[in-house]
């Protein structure tokens, strides 16, 4: 896992901890924020959303299916 936005490709799975203890899974989108950070698709309790949250939570995993 890195904090380098270009290391993340559409379709990658990213795991993180929300509130420091709740496991969470996000999927990297094919769209990017204005700063170039890939958006993620996830459901954090308000329904499925596409947001600029890739580096908001502590990352615990980064997976790519080939």
C-alpha positions in Angstrom: 0.0 0.0 0.0 1.2 3.4 -0.8 0.0 7.0 -0.6 0.8 7.4 -4.3 -2.4 7.9 -6.3 -1.0 6.5 -9.5 -0.5 3.1 -7.8 -4.2 2.6 -7.7 -6.1 1.4 -10.8 -9.8 1.1 -11.5 -11.2 -2.1 -10.1 -8.6 -2.4 -7.3 -9.9 -3.4 -3.9 -8.7 -1.3 -0.9 -9.3 -2.2 2.7 -9.2 0.2 5.6 -10.3 0.8 9.2 -13.1 3.3 9.8 -13.1 5.0 13.2 -9.9 3.1 13.9 -11.6 -0.3 14.4 -14.2 -1.0 11.8 -13.0 -3.0 8.7 -14.2 -1.5 5.4 -13.8 -2.4 1.7 -13.7 0.1 -1.1 -13.4 -0.4 -4.9 -11.3 2.1 -6.9 -13.3 3.9 -9.6 -12.3 4.9 -13.1 -13.0 8.5 -12.2 -10.6 10.9 -10.4 -10.9 13.9 -8.1 -9.6 17.2 -9.3 -6.3 16.6 -7.6 -5.9 13.3 -9.5 -6.7 11.0 -6.6 -8.9 8.1 -7.8 -12.4 8.1 -6.4 -13.6 5.0 -4.5 -17.0 3.3 -4.6 -18.2 2.1 -1.2 -21.2 1.9 1.2 -20.4 3.4 4.5 -24.0 3.4 5.8 -25.6 5.9 3.4 -26.0 3.7 0.4 -23.5 3.2 -2.4 -21.5 6.3 -3.1 -18.5 7.3 -5.3 -16.3 9.6 -3.2 -12.8 11.0 -2.8 -12.0 8.9 0.3 -9.0 6.8 -0.8 -6.6 8.3 1.7 -9.1 9.4 4.4 -8.9 6.2 6.4 -5.9 4.1 7.5 -5.3 1.6 4.7 -4.9 -2.1 5.6 -4.7 -3.7 2.2 -4.6 -3.2 -1.6 -5.6 -6.0 -3.9 -5.8 -6.3 -7.7 -7.4 -9.3 -9.5 -5.5 -10.2 -12.6 
